[in-house]
Amino acid sequence: MGWRQVLVLYLVLGGLAAEYVLIERPRPPAPHGLPARQRFLPLQADELRQLRLDQGGRTVVSRRSGDHWLVIDPPDASIPPDLIAAFARALAGAEQIERVMENDADPRTYGLDERAARVEVLGASGDPFVVTLGGTNPTGTAVYARLAGASGVVLIGRDVRYYEELIFQALAAGPAPAVDGHAPIGG
C-alpha cells in the first residue's frame, strides 16, 4: 500500500469523524422556553366545591354539583353556570407571573382595598382559601392578587378578572323582561 492510499484513507476517516461529531452525535436536549411558574392556588379546577365572590356589596355564591355549577345566592340570579365554571378554571389554573410586593408596601397601590374583589374558595378537602383580586398592572396584562395567609402580592393572569367582571355584569343584568310575542316589532 502506497503513501497516497494511506493519506486517502486518513482523509476519509477524518471526514467520517467530522460528520459524526457535527451531525450524527446525539446532543442533550435544549431547555424548552421559560421554566414553569408556581401555581397561585394549591388546587385543581375539579377540586373546587364552592365559590363565594364579594365585590362592592354584591355577593355571588355558587356550589358545584357533579360537573355543573349552581348559583345558590342570589337565588334568582341569571348567571350562566358555564361562566362560573370558566372563572373556577381560570382561578385554579392561575400561575404566579411575578411577586411584586412584600408585606411592607401599601396594598392600596395595587387596588387591594375597598375596590378589590374577595373570592372565598372551598376545596374538596374542606380547606377554605381566600383570594383578594386587586387592580390590573400598568400594561393591563395581569391582575394583582393576594392569597390570605401568604406574604406579599403577586401578578396573575387577567382572565381571572375578566370572568369575575362578567359574573357581576350578569348579576346586575337580572332576568330579561317579559314581552308580548304578538306585539309588532318596536312597539
GURORO-422853 format. One record per atom (N, C-alpha, C): residue in one letter; atom name; chain; y, z, x. Coordinates in nm, 4 decimals. Each point is the difference from the previous one (the first is absolute). Example, Ala and Ser with C-alpha at 12.3 -4.5 7.8 and 13.67 -1.06 7.14 Angstrom:
BEGIN
r a c y z x
A N A -0.5690 0.7800 1.3190
A CA A 0.1190 0.0000 -0.0890
A C A 0.1200 0.0000 0.0900
S N A 0.1050 -0.0720 -0.0350
S CA A 0.1190 0.0060 0.0820
S C A 0.1090 0.0730 -0.0770
This chain:
BEGIN
r a c y z x
M N A -0.1149 0.0000 0.0851
M CA A 0.1149 0.0000 -0.0851
M C A 0.1227 0.0000 0.0908
G N A 0.0927 -0.0888 -0.0313
G CA A 0.1185 -0.0132 0.0833
G C A 0.1106 0.0946 -0.0456
W N A 0.1006 0.0082 0.0873
W CA A 0.1096 0.0920 -0.0279
W C A 0.0795 -0.0419 -0.1235
R N A 0.0014 -0.1323 -0.0318
R CA A 0.0709 -0.0459 -0.1187
R C A -0.0704 0.0470 -0.1270
Q N A -0.1300 -0.0041 0.0000
Q CA A -0.0747 0.0469 -0.1166
Q C A 0.0197 0.1510 -0.0204
V N A 0.0016 0.0757 0.1092
V CA A 0.0230 0.1441 -0.0091
V C A 0.1397 0.0268 -0.0545
L N A 0.0995 -0.0758 0.0463
L CA A 0.1373 0.0163 -0.0477
L C A 0.0100 -0.0331 -0.1492
V N A -0.0653 -0.1039 -0.0440
V CA A 0.0011 -0.0370 -0.1424
V C A -0.0671 0.1093 -0.0827
L N A -0.1098 0.0532 0.0480
L CA A -0.0688 0.1070 -0.0733
L C A 0.0883 0.1250 -0.0100
Y N A 0.0718 0.0328 0.1095
Y CA A 0.0924 0.1142 -0.0048
Y C A 0.1147 -0.0265 -0.0976
L N A 0.0519 -0.1206 -0.0054
L CA A 0.1065 -0.0342 -0.0947
L C A -0.0497 0.0094 -0.1451
V N A -0.1195 -0.0475 -0.0258
V CA A -0.0572 0.0092 -0.1350
V C A -0.0217 0.1468 -0.0367
L N A -0.0515 0.0778 0.0931
L CA A -0.0208 0.1425 -0.0240
L C A 0.1336 0.0704 -0.0260
G N A 0.1033 -0.0311 0.0764
G CA A 0.1331 0.0570 -0.0199
G C A 0.0587 -0.0391 -0.1349
G N A -0.0204 -0.1258 -0.0412
G CA A 0.0486 -0.0465 -0.1307
G C A -0.0689 0.0725 -0.1142
L N A -0.1319 0.0185 0.0119
L CA A -0.0735 0.0728 -0.1040
L C A 0.0429 0.1466 -0.0064
A N A 0.0240 0.0604 0.1151
A CA A 0.0455 0.1397 0.0020
A C A 0.1385 0.0122 -0.0621
A N A 0.0887 -0.0923 0.0319
A CA A 0.1347 0.0020 -0.0585
A C A -0.0067 -0.0202 -0.1514
E N A -0.0835 -0.0921 -0.0451
E CA A -0.0159 -0.0243 -0.1435
E C A -0.0519 0.1250 -0.0699
Y N A -0.0916 0.0718 0.0599
Y CA A -0.0516 0.1235 -0.0593
Y C A 0.1086 0.1066 -0.0075
V N A 0.0729 0.0180 0.1097
V CA A 0.1029 0.1036 0.0043
V C A 0.1129 -0.0300 -0.0986
L N A 0.0439 -0.1232 -0.0063
L CA A 0.1154 -0.0358 -0.0814
L C A -0.0338 -0.0245 -0.1477
I N A -0.1201 -0.0468 -0.0292
I CA A -0.0297 -0.0416 -0.1372
I C A -0.1144 0.0797 -0.0631
E N A -0.1113 0.0090 0.0662
E CA A -0.1217 0.0526 -0.0597
E C A -0.0133 0.1520 0.0015
R N A 0.0609 0.0668 0.0940
R CA A -0.0199 0.1440 0.0157
R C A 0.0514 0.0745 -0.1232
P N A -0.0790 0.0908 -0.0567
P CA A 0.0461 0.0763 -0.1158
P C A 0.1137 0.0941 0.0385
R N A 0.1005 0.0064 -0.0860
R CA A 0.1154 0.0858 0.0248
R C A 0.0016 0.1115 -0.1030
P N A 0.0591 0.1126 0.0354
P CA A 0.0116 0.1075 -0.0988
P C A 0.0913 -0.0462 -0.1142
P N A -0.0296 0.0410 -0.1212
P CA A 0.0825 -0.0440 -0.1126
P C A 0.1425 0.0542 0.0112
A N A 0.0936 -0.0834 -0.0349
A CA A 0.1412 0.0399 0.0030
A C A 0.0281 0.0893 -0.1211
P N A 0.0856 0.0994 0.0156
P CA A 0.0325 0.0847 -0.1147
P C A 0.0712 -0.0822 -0.1066
H N A -0.0358 0.0250 -0.1255
H CA A 0.0558 -0.0754 -0.1115
H C A 0.1190 0.0740 -0.0587
G N A 0.1163 -0.0563 0.0124
G CA A 0.1199 0.0522 -0.0663
G C A 0.0363 0.1404 0.0431
L N A 0.0706 0.0668 -0.0883
L CA A 0.0463 0.1357 0.0250
L C A -0.1103 0.1011 -0.0295
P N A 0.0058 0.1163 0.0591
P CA A -0.1001 0.1015 -0.0320
P C A 0.0141 0.0439 -0.1457
A N A -0.1082 0.0490 -0.0555
A CA A -0.0005 0.0429 -0.1399
A C A 0.0966 0.1165 -0.0201
R N A 0.0680 -0.0028 -0.1139
R CA A 0.0940 0.1070 -0.0320
R C A -0.0728 0.1126 -0.0718
Q N A 0.0591 0.1166 0.0077
Q CA A -0.0556 0.1167 -0.0670
Q C A 0.0287 -0.0114 -0.1496
R N A -0.0975 0.0376 -0.0813
R CA A 0.0177 -0.0030 -0.1451
R C A 0.0935 0.1132 -0.0420
F N A 0.0774 -0.0256 -0.1053
F CA A 0.0947 0.0991 -0.0487
F C A -0.0716 0.1104 -0.0767
L N A -0.0890 -0.0355 -0.0909
L CA A -0.0792 0.0983 -0.0754
L C A -0.1441 -0.0023 0.0491
P N A -0.0640 0.1151 0.0036
P CA A -0.1397 0.0033 0.0430
P C A -0.0969 -0.0305 -0.1149
L N A 0.0381 -0.0886 -0.0912
L CA A -0.0823 -0.0355 -0.1152
L C A -0.0136 -0.1510 -0.0105
Q N A -0.1102 -0.0433 -0.0567
Q CA A -0.0190 -0.1400 -0.0356
Q C A 0.0425 -0.0177 -0.1462
A N A 0.0306 -0.1220 -0.0400
A CA A 0.0473 -0.0257 -0.1363
A C A -0.1025 0.0431 -0.1052
D N A -0.1286 -0.0175 0.0273
D CA A -0.1015 0.0372 -0.0991
D C A -0.0228 0.1508 -0.0080
E N A 0.0604 0.0774 0.0893
E CA A -0.0108 0.1460 -0.0040
E C A 0.1101 0.0646 -0.0847
L N A 0.1027 -0.0768 -0.0371
L CA A 0.1093 0.0552 -0.0788
L C A -0.0469 0.0239 -0.1435
R N A 0.0358 0.1160 -0.0548
R CA A -0.0403 0.0351 -0.1361
R C A 0.1189 0.0170 -0.0935
Q N A 0.1136 0.0435 0.0531
Q CA A 0.1165 0.0217 -0.0844
Q C A 0.1275 -0.0217 0.0814
L N A 0.0997 -0.0568 -0.0659
L CA A 0.1309 -0.0229 0.0612
L C A 0.1070 0.0567 -0.0921
R N A 0.0956 0.0675 0.0591
R CA A 0.1161 0.0489 -0.0739
R C A 0.1233 -0.0455 0.0753
L N A 0.0814 -0.0814 -0.0644
L CA A 0.1217 -0.0528 0.0603
L C A 0.1196 0.0630 -0.0690
D N A 0.0914 0.0554 0.0783
D CA A 0.1237 0.0586 -0.0507
D C A 0.1168 -0.0681 0.0690
Q N A 0.0968 -0.0439 -0.0822
Q CA A 0.1194 -0.0611 0.0562
Q C A 0.1137 0.0143 -0.1004
G N A 0.1092 0.0606 0.0428
G CA A 0.1183 0.0106 -0.0832
G C A -0.0241 0.0624 -0.1360
G N A -0.0836 0.1021 -0.0079
G CA A -0.0276 0.0667 -0.1260
G C A -0.1044 -0.0695 -0.0862
R N A -0.0523 -0.1111 0.0449
R CA A -0.1055 -0.0703 -0.0742
R C A -0.1332 0.0249 0.0692
T N A -0.1049 0.0121 -0.0807
T CA A -0.1318 0.0307 0.0535
T C A -0.1040 -0.0924 -0.0629
V N A -0.0908 -0.0472 0.0837
V CA A -0.1145 -0.0785 -0.0454
V C A -0.1240 0.0636 0.0600
V N A -0.0958 0.0338 -0.0856
V CA A -0.1267 0.0561 0.0452
V C A -0.1102 -0.0960 -0.0433
S N A -0.0839 -0.0380 0.0944
S CA A -0.1110 -0.0892 -0.0313
S C A -0.1275 0.0543 0.0633
R N A -0.1088 -0.0286 -0.0665
R CA A -0.1303 0.0506 0.0446
R C A -0.0977 -0.1163 0.0039
R N A -0.0857 0.0040 0.0979
R CA A -0.1010 -0.1042 0.0151
R C A -0.1206 0.0333 -0.0856
S N A -0.0454 -0.0997 -0.0731
S CA A -0.1201 0.0141 -0.0819
S C A -0.0912 -0.1171 0.0341
G N A -0.0999 0.0254 0.0815
G CA A -0.0860 -0.1081 0.0482
G C A 0.0772 -0.0899 0.0943
D N A 0.0100 -0.1280 -0.0348
D CA A 0.0737 -0.0952 0.0823
D C A 0.1407 -0.0243 -0.0519
H N A 0.0395 0.0689 -0.1086
H CA A 0.1289 -0.0254 -0.0629
H C A 0.0899 0.1225 0.0088
W N A 0.1301 -0.0249 -0.0027
W CA A 0.0990 0.1066 -0.0020
W C A 0.0553 0.0126 -0.1416
L N A 0.0134 0.1232 -0.0466
L CA A 0.0561 0.0295 -0.1317
L C A 0.1291 0.0783 0.0188
V N A 0.1046 -0.0392 -0.0704
V CA A 0.1257 0.0743 0.0038
V C A -0.0133 0.1156 -0.0980
I N A 0.0099 0.1223 0.0508
I CA A -0.0162 0.1204 -0.0801
I C A 0.1346 0.0470 -0.0551
D N A 0.1017 -0.0028 0.0856
D CA A 0.1311 0.0480 -0.0404
D C A 0.1061 -0.0943 0.0531
P N A 0.0886 -0.0492 -0.0789
P CA A 0.0154 0.0189 -0.1434
P C A -0.1085 -0.0761 -0.0764
P N A -0.0446 0.0578 -0.1107
P CA A -0.1154 -0.0575 -0.0703
P C A 0.0271 -0.1376 -0.0614
D N A 0.1244 -0.0309 -0.0310
D CA A 0.0312 -0.1282 -0.0632
D C A 0.0542 -0.1033 0.0979
A N A -0.0181 0.0225 0.1286
A CA A 0.0531 -0.0904 0.1027
A C A -0.0755 -0.1322 -0.0008
S N A 0.0746 -0.1058 0.0240
S CA A -0.0617 -0.1332 0.0035
S C A -0.0117 -0.0496 0.1438
I N A -0.0486 0.0846 0.0866
I CA A -0.0172 -0.0351 0.1418
I C A -0.1387 -0.0619 0.0170
P N A -0.0072 -0.1209 0.0518
P CA A -0.1308 -0.0633 0.0185
P C A -0.0878 0.0787 0.0978
P N A -0.1263 0.0194 -0.0334
P CA A -0.0904 0.0717 0.0908
P C A -0.0148 -0.0696 0.1353
D N A 0.0100 -0.1322 0.0015
D CA A -0.0108 -0.0727 0.1269
D C A 0.1166 0.0311 0.0921
L N A 0.1158 0.0319 -0.0561
L CA A 0.1156 0.0377 0.0805
L C A -0.0229 0.1349 0.0670
I N A -0.0588 0.0936 -0.0742
I CA A -0.0353 0.1308 0.0582
I C A -0.1043 -0.0196 0.1102
A N A -0.0985 -0.0868 -0.0257
A CA A -0.1045 -0.0261 0.0999
A C A 0.0595 -0.0636 0.1252
A N A 0.0958 -0.0905 -0.0158
A CA A 0.0643 -0.0630 0.1157
A C A 0.0784 0.1028 0.0804
F N A 0.0693 0.0908 -0.0690
F CA A 0.0722 0.1062 0.0698
F C A -0.0970 0.0895 0.0766
A N A -0.1109 0.0368 -0.0627
A CA A -0.0994 0.0863 0.0652
A C A -0.0571 -0.0676 0.1244
R N A -0.0311 -0.1299 -0.0095
R CA A -0.0520 -0.0723 0.1172
R C A 0.1044 -0.0081 0.1104
A N A 0.1252 -0.0255 -0.0373
A CA A 0.1062 -0.0098 0.1008
A C A 0.0221 0.1339 0.0698
L N A 0.0004 0.1088 -0.0764
L CA A 0.0221 0.1314 0.0592
L C A -0.1174 0.0417 0.0875
A N A -0.1216 -0.0205 -0.0487
A CA A -0.1180 0.0390 0.0784
A C A -0.0168 -0.0881 0.1236
G N A 0.0429 -0.1234 -0.0069
G CA A -0.0136 -0.0915 0.1129
G C A 0.1183 0.0007 0.0954
A N A 0.1022 0.0782 -0.0306
A CA A 0.1209 0.0012 0.0835
A C A -0.0308 0.0524 0.1398
E N A 0.0605 -0.0654 0.0971
E CA A -0.0136 0.0406 0.1402
E C A 0.1344 0.0492 0.0515
Q N A -0.0059 0.0893 0.0958
Q CA A 0.1223 0.0486 0.0629
Q C A 0.0494 -0.1066 0.0968
I N A 0.1094 -0.0633 -0.0367
I CA A 0.0564 -0.1040 0.0856
I C A 0.0666 0.0635 0.1216
E N A 0.0756 0.1059 -0.0268
E CA A 0.0710 0.0668 0.1087
E C A 0.0385 0.1405 -0.0438
R N A -0.0060 0.0948 0.0927
R CA A 0.0511 0.1358 -0.0253
R C A 0.1471 -0.0024 0.0365
V N A 0.0863 0.0337 -0.0977
V CA A 0.1436 -0.0157 0.0228
V C A 0.0749 0.1310 0.0122
M N A -0.0592 0.1094 -0.0436
M CA A 0.0739 0.1262 0.0040
M C A -0.0960 0.1160 0.0154
E N A 0.0421 0.0950 0.0766
E CA A -0.0705 0.1269 0.0054
E C A 0.0728 0.0965 -0.0927
N N A -0.0394 0.1230 -0.0049
N CA A 0.0516 0.0961 -0.0973
N C A 0.1464 0.0378 0.0167
D N A 0.0641 -0.0323 0.1104
D CA A 0.1351 0.0493 0.0247
D C A 0.1116 -0.0875 -0.0586
A N A -0.0263 -0.1200 -0.0449
A CA A 0.1041 -0.0888 -0.0525
A C A 0.0197 0.0232 -0.1500
D N A 0.1112 -0.0501 -0.0527
D CA A 0.0350 0.0144 -0.1406
D C A -0.0814 -0.0985 -0.0839
P N A -0.0837 0.0471 -0.0912
P CA A -0.0834 -0.0912 -0.0794
P C A 0.0808 -0.0881 -0.0951
R N A 0.1230 0.0393 -0.0361
R CA A 0.0821 -0.0826 -0.0890
R C A 0.0329 -0.1339 0.0643
T N A 0.0006 -0.0039 0.1311
T CA A 0.0246 -0.1248 0.0710
T C A -0.1036 -0.1050 -0.0379
Y N A -0.1174 0.0435 -0.0347
Y CA A -0.1107 -0.0894 -0.0312
Y C A -0.0252 -0.0111 -0.1499
G N A 0.0927 0.0494 -0.0811
G CA A -0.0164 -0.0083 -0.1452
G C A -0.0993 0.1003 -0.0558
L N A -0.0298 0.1042 0.0758
L CA A -0.0970 0.1005 -0.0425
L C A 0.0725 0.1183 -0.0649
D N A 0.0749 -0.0278 -0.1033
D CA A 0.0747 0.1021 -0.0729
D C A -0.0254 -0.0201 -0.1488
E N A 0.0986 0.0258 -0.0852
E CA A -0.0200 -0.0133 -0.1444
E C A -0.0261 -0.1447 -0.0423
R N A 0.0318 -0.0966 0.0830
R CA A -0.0277 -0.1409 -0.0305
R C A -0.1457 -0.0372 0.0242
A N A -0.0718 0.0798 0.0740
A CA A -0.1366 -0.0328 0.0415
A C A -0.0974 0.0092 -0.1172
A N A -0.1052 -0.0757 0.0124
A CA A -0.1115 0.0078 -0.0949
A C A -0.1047 0.0938 0.0588
R N A -0.0597 0.0788 -0.0858
R CA A -0.1038 0.0942 0.0432
R C A -0.1308 -0.0438 -0.0639
V N A -0.1027 -0.0138 0.0812
V CA A -0.1306 -0.0443 -0.0476
V C A -0.1019 0.1068 0.0354
E N A -0.0677 0.0504 -0.1025
E CA A -0.1082 0.0960 0.0215
E C A -0.1307 -0.0737 -0.0232
V N A -0.0846 0.0016 0.1022
V CA A -0.1263 -0.0731 -0.0020
V C A -0.1135 0.1009 -0.0002
L N A -0.0943 -0.0209 -0.0889
L CA A -0.1179 0.0854 -0.0046
L C A -0.1201 -0.0865 0.0351
G N A -0.0706 0.0393 0.1060
G CA A -0.1156 -0.0760 0.0452
G C A -0.1281 0.0476 -0.0646
A N A -0.1100 -0.0650 0.0319
A CA A -0.1303 0.0340 -0.0560
A C A -0.0426 0.1413 0.0388
S N A 0.0450 0.0461 0.1164
S CA A -0.0369 0.1340 0.0454
S C A 0.0807 0.1081 -0.0710
G N A 0.1048 -0.0392 -0.0725
G CA A 0.0843 0.0966 -0.0691
G C A 0.1186 0.0471 0.0808
D N A 0.0099 -0.0468 0.1240
D CA A 0.1125 0.0385 0.0854
D C A 0.1233 -0.0796 -0.0396
P N A 0.1117 0.0675 -0.0312
P CA A 0.1220 -0.0737 -0.0341
P C A 0.0782 -0.0373 0.1255
F N A 0.0636 -0.1157 -0.0054
F CA A 0.0907 -0.0455 0.1039
F C A 0.1325 -0.0315 -0.0679
V N A 0.1083 0.0456 0.0593
V CA A 0.1319 -0.0258 -0.0558
V C A 0.0761 -0.0884 0.0982
V N A 0.0470 -0.1135 -0.0507
V CA A 0.0711 -0.0985 0.0792
V C A 0.1406 -0.0129 -0.0565
T N A 0.0981 -0.0013 0.0879
T CA A 0.1376 -0.0256 -0.0399
T C A 0.0383 -0.1363 0.0552
L N A 0.0427 -0.0895 -0.0895
L CA A 0.0410 -0.1344 0.0391
L C A 0.1512 -0.0061 0.0003
G N A 0.0576 -0.0265 0.1162
G CA A 0.1445 -0.0051 0.0144
G C A 0.0533 -0.1410 -0.0124
G N A 0.1089 -0.0264 0.0704
G CA A 0.0639 -0.1308 -0.0032
G C A -0.0705 -0.0990 0.0904
T N A 0.0518 -0.1220 -0.0015
T CA A -0.0549 -0.1030 0.0871
T C A 0.0712 0.0033 0.1353
N N A -0.0639 -0.0534 0.1007
N CA A 0.0607 -0.0063 0.1323
N C A 0.1122 -0.1047 -0.0016
P N A 0.0845 -0.0047 0.1020
P CA A 0.1145 -0.0924 -0.0014
P C A -0.0382 -0.1472 -0.0187
T N A -0.1140 -0.0417 0.0472
T CA A -0.0401 -0.1397 -0.0169
T C A -0.0640 -0.0260 -0.1354
G N A -0.0307 0.1059 -0.0755
G CA A -0.0591 -0.0158 -0.1322
G C A -0.1472 -0.0334 0.0008
T N A -0.0668 0.0184 0.1116
T CA A -0.1403 -0.0386 0.0112
T C A -0.0980 0.1151 -0.0156
A N A 0.0490 0.1226 0.0001
A CA A -0.0875 0.1166 -0.0083
A C A 0.0717 0.1127 -0.0735
V N A -0.0760 0.1031 -0.0359
V CA A 0.0513 0.1141 -0.0755
V C A -0.0239 0.1263 0.0824
Y N A 0.0987 0.0885 -0.0008
Y CA A -0.0164 0.1303 0.0636
Y C A -0.0849 0.0872 -0.0916
A N A -0.0973 0.0688 0.0575
A CA A -0.0893 0.0836 -0.0791
A C A -0.0331 0.1266 0.0766
R N A -0.0266 0.1041 -0.0773
R CA A -0.0392 0.1277 0.0595
R C A -0.1194 0.0534 -0.0795
L N A -0.1017 0.0413 0.0721
L CA A -0.1172 0.0631 -0.0588
L C A 0.0188 0.1498 0.0118
A N A -0.0098 0.0714 -0.1120
A CA A 0.0199 0.1450 0.0014
A C A -0.0971 0.0640 0.0984
G N A 0.0522 0.0888 0.0803
G CA A -0.0811 0.0680 0.0998
G C A -0.0025 -0.0705 0.1344
A N A 0.0446 -0.1243 0.0051
A CA A 0.0045 -0.0742 0.1265
A C A 0.1397 0.0106 0.0579
S N A 0.0073 -0.0071 0.1289
S CA A 0.1315 0.0075 0.0640
S C A 0.0611 -0.1387 0.0052
G N A 0.1243 -0.0074 -0.0346
G CA A 0.0755 -0.1220 0.0175
G C A -0.0098 -0.0995 -0.1129
V N A 0.0669 -0.1118 0.0219
V CA A 0.0087 -0.1101 -0.0946
V C A -0.0552 -0.1237 0.0685
V N A -0.0720 -0.0810 -0.0766
V CA A -0.0573 -0.1225 0.0535
V C A 0.0443 -0.1184 -0.0845
L N A -0.0122 -0.1170 0.0558
L CA A 0.0219 -0.1229 -0.0740
L C A -0.1342 -0.0524 -0.0474
I N A -0.0061 -0.0374 -0.1285
I CA A -0.1195 -0.0644 -0.0551
I C A 0.0441 -0.1296 -0.0661
G N A -0.0942 -0.0819 -0.0375
G CA A 0.0304 -0.1297 -0.0589
G C A 0.0798 0.0087 -0.1295
R N A 0.0844 -0.0979 -0.0219
R CA A 0.0895 -0.0017 -0.1157
R C A -0.0728 -0.0233 -0.1316
D N A -0.1205 -0.0498 0.0021
D CA A -0.0705 -0.0275 -0.1245
D C A -0.0245 0.1262 -0.0827
V N A -0.0083 0.1155 0.0635
V CA A -0.0152 0.1257 -0.0736
V C A 0.1223 0.0215 -0.0891
R N A 0.1188 -0.0175 0.0563
R CA A 0.1237 0.0151 -0.0773
R C A 0.0093 -0.1065 -0.1086
Y N A -0.0419 -0.1216 0.0296
Y CA A 0.0052 -0.1100 -0.0956
Y C A -0.0785 0.0349 -0.1260
Y N A -0.1235 0.0451 0.0161
Y CA A -0.0826 0.0340 -0.1159
Y C A 0.0541 0.1236 -0.0716
E N A 0.0517 0.0956 0.0736
E CA A 0.0591 0.1192 -0.0617
E C A 0.1188 -0.0393 -0.0877
E N A 0.0844 -0.0894 0.0474
E CA A 0.1142 -0.0467 -0.0791
E C A -0.0460 -0.0753 -0.1244
L N A -0.1043 -0.0816 0.0134
L CA A -0.0522 -0.0726 -0.1161
L C A -0.0554 0.0951 -0.1055
I N A -0.0631 0.1085 0.0432
I CA A -0.0532 0.0987 -0.0956
I C A 0.1132 0.0618 -0.0793
F N A 0.1075 0.0408 0.0667
F CA A 0.1106 0.0623 -0.0720
F C A 0.0796 -0.1013 -0.0820
Q N A 0.0018 -0.1263 0.0403
Q CA A 0.0611 -0.1026 -0.0840
Q C A -0.0808 -0.0203 -0.1279
A N A -0.1329 0.0003 0.0131
A CA A -0.0853 -0.0143 -0.1183
A C A 0.0140 0.1223 -0.0910
L N A 0.0208 0.1170 0.0589
L CA A 0.0185 0.1215 -0.0789
L C A 0.1307 -0.0088 -0.0785
A N A 0.1050 -0.0501 0.0615
A CA A 0.1294 -0.0102 -0.0663
A C A 0.0015 -0.1087 -0.1055
A N A -0.0817 -0.1026 0.0165
A CA A 0.0008 -0.1114 -0.0945
A C A -0.0516 0.0412 -0.1366
G N A -0.0976 0.0864 -0.0042
G CA A -0.0554 0.0435 -0.1274
G C A -0.0752 -0.1126 -0.0680
P N A -0.0490 0.0263 -0.1198
P CA A -0.0756 -0.1033 -0.0713
P C A 0.0940 -0.1089 -0.0516
A N A -0.0532 -0.1185 -0.0132
A CA A 0.0789 -0.1111 -0.0520
A C A 0.0287 0.0226 -0.1480
P N A 0.1195 -0.0377 -0.0468
P CA A 0.0313 0.0215 -0.1411
P C A -0.0842 -0.0902 -0.0886
A N A -0.0291 0.0493 -0.1180
A CA A -0.0771 -0.0784 -0.0961
A C A 0.0895 -0.1102 -0.0549
V N A -0.0567 -0.1175 -0.0173
V CA A 0.0772 -0.1128 -0.0522
V C A -0.0712 -0.0556 -0.1230
D N A 0.0772 -0.0662 -0.0806
D CA A -0.0558 -0.0668 -0.1169
D C A -0.0483 -0.1359 0.0457
G N A -0.1283 -0.0243 -0.0097
G CA A -0.0594 -0.1252 0.0451
G C A 0.0399 -0.1192 -0.0835
H N A 0.0552 0.0242 -0.1195
H CA A 0.0374 -0.1109 -0.0875
H C A 0.1482 -0.0325 0.0080
A N A 0.0760 0.0778 0.0747
A CA A 0.1432 -0.0255 0.0104
A C A 0.0238 -0.1186 0.0907
P N A 0.1081 -0.0757 -0.0246
P CA A 0.0290 -0.1154 0.0870
P C A 0.0389 0.0489 0.1392
I N A -0.0217 -0.0857 0.0980
I CA A 0.0335 0.0335 0.1388
I C A 0.1506 0.0181 0.0095
G N A 0.0401 0.1079 0.0644
G CA A 0.1410 0.0282 0.0190
G C A 0.0631 0.0723 -0.1181
G N A -0.0776 0.0428 -0.0947
G CA A 0.0687 0.0720 -0.1065
G C A -0.0900 0.0460 -0.1029
